[in-house]
Amino acid sequence: MAETIYLLDGSREIVFTEKDVFIERLIREKLGDDAARFVSEYIKEIKEEAEYALG
């Protein structure tokens, strides 16, 4: 099921993809490539840590 995200500028985004893909695209569009890359790498680190912790 799609989720709707309301942004501070009054716009809204509908999430149809996986959340990490959506977040990266949204950040790239609103804040640029560097910010998107930073967040994407951070999400990857969190996923790796979670996998390690769960065994």
C-alpha distance (Angstrom), angle and dihedral (degrees) to the residues before:
residue distance angle dihedral
M1 . . .
A2 3.79 . .
E3 3.78 121.7 .
T4 3.80 125.9 -149.0
I5 3.79 121.2 -137.9
Y6 3.81 118.1 -162.5
L7 3.80 113.9 -153.3
L8 3.79 128.4 -150.9
D9 3.81 92.1 -113.4
G10 3.82 88.9 64.7
S11 3.79 95.7 -103.4
R12 3.76 125.8 117.4
E13 3.77 134.8 -147.2
I14 3.77 127.6 -156.7
V15 3.80 116.6 -143.7
F16 3.82 111.4 -137.2
T17 3.81 98.4 150.2
E18 3.78 133.0 58.0
K19 3.78 110.2 -61.4
D20 3.81 96.6 -115.0
V21 3.83 90.8 52.6
F22 3.81 90.6 47.7
I23 3.81 93.3 48.1
E24 3.79 92.9 50.1
R25 3.82 92.5 49.0
L26 3.80 93.5 46.3
I27 3.79 93.5 48.5
R28 3.81 91.4 46.1
E29 3.82 90.8 52.5
K30 3.81 95.9 44.3
L31 3.83 103.6 31.7
G32 3.80 107.3 17.7
D33 3.79 140.4 -110.6
D34 3.81 97.6 -60.9
A35 3.80 93.4 55.4
A36 3.82 91.7 45.3
R37 3.79 91.5 50.4
F38 3.82 91.2 48.4
V39 3.81 93.1 51.7
S40 3.80 92.9 42.4
E41 3.81 91.3 53.9
Y42 3.80 90.6 47.0
I43 3.81 91.8 51.8
K44 3.81 89.0 50.0
E45 3.83 90.7 51.9
I46 3.80 91.7 50.0
K47 3.82 91.5 49.8
E48 3.81 91.4 49.7
E49 3.81 91.8 49.0
A50 3.81 90.8 49.2
E51 3.80 92.0 50.2
Y52 3.80 90.8 49.0
A53 3.81 92.6 47.9
L54 3.81 92.4 49.6
G55 3.77 92.0 49.9
